[in-house]
Amino acid sequence: MNLFEELEWRGLIKDISSPEIKEKLNHEKVTFYWGTDPTADSLHLGHYSSLVTAKRLAKAGHRPILLVGGATGLIGDPRPTAEREIIAKETVEKNLNGIRNQVDRLFEGKAEIVNNYDWMKEVSFLDFLRDVGKYINVNYMLDKDIIRRRLTTGITFAEFAYTLIQGNDFLHLYQEKNCILQVEGSDQWGNITTGIDLIRKKIGKEAYGFTMPLILDQFGNKFGKSEGNALWLDKEKTSSYELYQYLINTDDSMVIHYLKVFTFLSREEIERLEKCVLESPETREAQQALAREIITDLHGEEEYQKALSLSQVLFSGNVSSLTGEEIKLVFQGVPTFSVDHDENLLDFLVNHGIVSSRRGGREMISAGSISLNGNKCTDMEYVVSRDKAIDQQYVIVRRGKKKYYLGIFE
């Protein structure tokens, strides 16, 4: 496959501005850019699909520019349903630095990173209207899908003008850095074409763009923080273990698509894994590959091995080997309660809501269905005490095969 054919096979092409893009990607070395606004201090997995595509183009010899929108971030691009909240300038700057460092690390310092505030900060309102607004017809802007959808509920002038600023970014990068191609998610198609139109009208040159389909989960939701399901690329916000747990539980119906989008595995390897999903889905080999490739690319081999090790400990039930920090990480989100005194096992289970009745508790203890810190406990009179807790603090209770509780001595 040539590069464009591979992008199509991986499901990474939605819209293209011109058939000439195929020739340029396959036979030329072009400068391209992808941009994002600093609405948070970290990118998330929804952005990662675009970053991987940018890395794919870079590996093929094309030159990447990553734009972090210090200017556009102060305004906010139009959302389909409602206006974004204005972010304080200090927050934008903090977010911008976080994203810049993240991108620089992902690309190992081999991508140029720019900030559109650098060329917008000295532009006056009148100059912008003369130099940009003069070239873009209002009827043309109204026909943009994202703007058209907001007309019934209302759209502010700031949001309406957003596409002009992004179009001007493309013009600036074209003139200053010979950047002829913009690559974005499909929700940015209208902004891409504004830039192409501005370049054509103002300097008589041809620019290009293509979009990638937005990546959705199995329920049709975007991987975005506004959707409430953000998986951050910053491991301090979403740990490698949390990311591993999400990826290893990817639905069989989605995992091959994600392998194509998010990884650099070959077509032959992905087709082999697709066969595994069909013939032996219980091995979850495809999900293992997905987790390994993404976490290693984002955080390195050591972080992947750490996430894998923690997962295996939890699966085996050998939780006594965990440190206090690992316990807080692994059992984040499980029912947690405070312990302030020693109790026998039956009282402990009843008083902390692990079982609903003393009779039920006795039955579960007798059947060997209760484990404390990885060890089955069948003694009704066993005393749960601080000196038996992990790090003198944590009591991990497993009821049945999968239900966990965490008691923490005060």
URSULFEN-V604394 format. One record per residue. N is the residue number from 1. PHI is phi in radians with two decimals (none if undefined). Layout:
n | phi
N | PHI
N | PHI
This chain:
n | phi
1 | none
2 | -1.40
3 | -1.06
4 | -1.13
5 | -1.09
6 | -1.16
7 | -1.05
8 | -1.14
9 | -1.07
10 | -1.40
11 | 1.32
12 | -1.82
13 | -2.05
14 | -1.96
15 | -2.11
16 | -2.27
17 | -1.40
18 | -2.84
19 | -1.05
20 | -1.08
21 | -1.00
22 | -1.03
23 | -1.11
24 | -1.18
25 | -1.21
26 | -1.43
27 | -2.24
28 | -2.12
29 | -2.01
30 | -1.96
31 | -1.64
32 | -2.31
33 | -2.41
34 | -2.28
35 | -2.29
36 | -2.60
37 | -1.60
38 | -1.44
39 | -1.43
40 | -2.58
41 | -1.50
42 | -2.57
43 | -1.40
44 | -2.24
45 | -1.09
46 | -1.09
47 | -1.22
48 | -1.05
49 | -1.06
50 | -1.23
51 | -1.13
52 | -1.13
53 | -1.11
54 | -1.08
55 | -1.14
56 | -1.11
57 | -1.14
58 | -1.12
59 | -1.10
60 | -1.47
61 | 1.83
62 | -1.45
63 | -1.73
64 | -1.59
65 | -2.10
66 | -1.89
67 | -1.71
68 | -1.86
69 | -1.46
70 | -1.13
71 | -1.46
72 | -1.13
73 | -1.14
74 | -1.30
75 | -1.85
76 | 1.63
77 | -1.31
78 | -1.08
79 | -1.60
80 | -1.09
81 | -1.98
82 | -2.70
83 | -1.23
84 | -1.27
85 | -1.26
86 | -1.24
87 | -1.74
88 | -1.06
89 | -1.03
90 | -1.14
91 | -1.19
92 | -1.02
93 | -1.13
94 | -1.10
95 | -1.09
96 | -1.07
97 | -1.13
98 | -1.09
99 | -1.21
100 | -1.02
101 | -1.13
102 | -1.14
103 | -1.13
104 | -1.05
105 | -1.21
106 | -1.09
107 | -1.70
108 | 0.92
109 | 1.27
110 | -1.74
111 | -1.99
112 | -1.35
113 | -2.00
114 | -2.19
115 | -2.23
116 | -1.18
117 | -1.13
118 | -1.06
119 | -1.82
120 | -1.70
121 | -1.12
122 | -1.73
123 | -1.44
124 | -1.40
125 | -1.06
126 | -1.15
127 | -1.10
128 | -1.13
129 | -1.11
130 | -1.23
131 | -1.53
132 | -2.17
133 | -1.01
134 | -1.09
135 | -1.70
136 | -2.03
137 | -1.30
138 | -1.09
139 | -1.05
140 | -1.11
141 | -1.19
142 | -1.13
143 | -1.44
144 | -1.15
145 | -1.01
146 | -1.16
147 | -1.29
148 | -1.04
149 | -1.22
150 | -1.61
151 | -1.11
152 | -1.26
153 | -1.67
154 | 1.87
155 | -2.43
156 | -1.35
157 | -1.11
158 | -1.04
159 | -1.14
160 | -1.05
161 | -1.45
162 | -0.95
163 | -1.07
164 | -1.21
165 | -1.15
166 | -1.15
167 | -1.08
168 | -1.18
169 | -1.01
170 | -1.08
171 | -1.05
172 | -1.06
173 | -1.19
174 | -1.11
175 | -1.29
176 | -1.57
177 | -2.29
178 | 0.95
179 | -1.49
180 | -1.84
181 | -2.38
182 | -1.98
183 | -2.17
184 | -2.55
185 | -1.22
186 | -1.12
187 | -1.26
188 | -1.79
189 | -1.01
190 | -1.08
191 | -1.24
192 | -1.09
193 | -1.19
194 | -1.10
195 | -1.11
196 | -1.06
197 | -1.15
198 | -1.13
199 | -1.08
200 | -1.13
201 | -1.30
202 | -1.51
203 | -2.14
204 | 1.17
205 | -1.96
206 | -1.85
207 | -2.09
208 | -2.42
209 | -2.78
210 | -2.48
211 | -2.05
212 | -1.90
213 | -1.06
214 | -1.17
215 | -1.52
216 | -2.02
217 | -1.48
218 | -1.17
219 | -1.70
220 | 1.49
221 | -1.66
222 | -1.24
223 | -1.45
224 | -2.45
225 | -1.18
226 | -1.21
227 | -1.55
228 | 1.40
229 | -2.26
230 | -1.16
231 | -1.98
232 | -1.33
233 | -1.40
234 | -1.37
235 | -1.20
236 | -1.37
237 | -1.73
238 | -2.29
239 | -1.17
240 | -1.03
241 | -1.15
242 | -1.07
243 | -1.11
244 | -1.05
245 | -1.07
246 | -1.16
247 | -1.24
248 | -1.20
249 | -1.73
250 | -1.02
251 | -1.11
252 | -0.97
253 | -1.25
254 | -1.95
255 | -1.15
256 | -1.18
257 | -1.02
258 | -1.15
259 | -1.07
260 | -1.16
261 | -1.36
262 | -1.68
263 | -2.17
264 | -1.79
265 | -1.06
266 | -1.24
267 | -1.06
268 | -1.08
269 | -1.19
270 | -1.15
271 | -1.18
272 | -1.14
273 | -1.18
274 | -1.08
275 | -1.13
276 | -1.09
277 | -1.07
278 | -1.29
279 | -1.67
280 | -2.54
281 | -1.09
282 | -1.14
283 | -1.31
284 | 0.91
285 | -1.13
286 | -1.15
287 | -1.13
288 | -1.06
289 | -1.13
290 | -1.07
291 | -1.09
292 | -1.06
293 | -1.17
294 | -1.23
295 | -1.15
296 | -1.12
297 | -1.16
298 | -1.33
299 | -2.18
300 | 1.77
301 | -1.08
302 | -1.09
303 | -1.15
304 | -1.11
305 | -1.10
306 | -1.13
307 | -1.11
308 | -1.11
309 | -1.09
310 | -1.09
311 | -1.13
312 | -1.18
313 | -1.09
314 | -1.13
315 | -1.13
316 | -1.38
317 | 1.46
318 | -1.48
319 | -1.35
320 | -1.14
321 | -1.46
322 | -1.35
323 | -1.48
324 | -1.02
325 | -1.11
326 | -1.16
327 | -1.08
328 | -1.08
329 | -1.29
330 | -1.17
331 | -1.79
332 | -1.08
333 | 1.72
334 | -1.41
335 | -0.98
336 | -2.20
337 | -2.55
338 | -1.60
339 | -2.11
340 | -2.06
341 | -2.80
342 | -1.25
343 | -2.57
344 | -1.27
345 | -1.01
346 | -1.10
347 | -1.07
348 | -1.01
349 | -1.15
350 | -1.25
351 | -1.16
352 | -1.84
353 | 1.27
354 | -1.35
355 | -2.20
356 | -1.53
357 | -2.69
358 | -1.14
359 | -1.08
360 | -1.07
361 | -1.12
362 | -1.06
363 | -1.10
364 | -1.22
365 | -1.12
366 | -1.11
367 | -1.45
368 | 1.29
369 | -1.64
370 | -2.02
371 | -2.13
372 | -2.05
373 | 0.88
374 | 1.57
375 | -2.02
376 | -1.11
377 | -2.26
378 | -1.98
379 | -1.69
380 | -1.02
381 | -1.65
382 | -0.97
383 | -1.68
384 | -1.49
385 | -2.36
386 | -1.04
387 | -1.21
388 | -1.72
389 | -1.39
390 | -1.19
391 | 0.95
392 | 1.03
393 | -2.48
394 | -1.87
395 | -2.11
396 | -1.69
397 | -1.87
398 | -1.99
399 | -1.89
400 | 1.26
401 | -1.59
402 | -2.29
403 | -1.48
404 | -1.95
405 | -2.39
406 | -2.23
407 | -1.75
408 | -2.16
409 | -1.18
410 | -1.31
